[in-house]
Amino acid sequence: EQGVTPGRYVQSLRLEAARRELEQSGRGLKEIAASCGFRSDEVMRLMFQREFRTTPGAYRKRFRVGM
């Protein structure tokens, strides 16, 4: 009905949660990956890079709020 598979929808939710964490917290990538449901920080990095065309670290440097 939404034009996206359940797996892709869950992945998008995880990536959005990771994106917010990178912007708003000082937590490490392993912690963020685990709290957002990724198997590892490497899996999160690969999916993040595929979706946003940047690494989580580069994204954090550019968009981190107030720190």
N, C-alpha and C positions, 0 to 999 in steps of 0.2 A: 504494500500500500504506500509506503514511503519511498520506494525505489532504491532501497539499500538493504543489504543482507543484515541479519542480526549480528553477525560477527563484525562487520564493518561499522555498524552503529556502536557497538561496545568499544571498538578500537577508537572511534572518534571521541567518545566520552572519556576514555583514559587519556588520550592526547590532550584534550581540553583541560582536564584536571592537572596534568603535568605542566602544561603551559602556565596555568594560574599559579601553581606552586613555584615555578621558576621565577615568576615575576614578583611574588609576594613573600617568599620565605628564603632563609639562608640554609635550608636543609641540603644535604648532599644528594647527588644524583642517585645513588643506590637507595637511599631512604625514599626519595620521591618515586622512583620506579616501583618499589615495593608497595608503597601506600596507594599508588594508582593502579595496581593490579598487573604490572608487567612482570614477566618471568625473571628479568634481569635488567640492569641498567644498559647493557649492550642492546637488548631487544628494544628498549625504549628509545635509545639513541637512533637506531636504524629506522624505526617507525616515525620518529619525530623528524628526522632528516628527510624522509620520503614525503611526509605531509607538508612540512613548513620550509623545506629547502635550506635548512640551517641546522647546526648542531644544538643540542640543549644548552651547552656552555656559551656558545655565541649568542643564542637567544637571550639567555640570562643577562649577559653583559650589556646587551642593547636595551632590554625592556624592564630590567629590575626596578621596582618602585621604591623610592625612599631609603635606599641603603647604600 
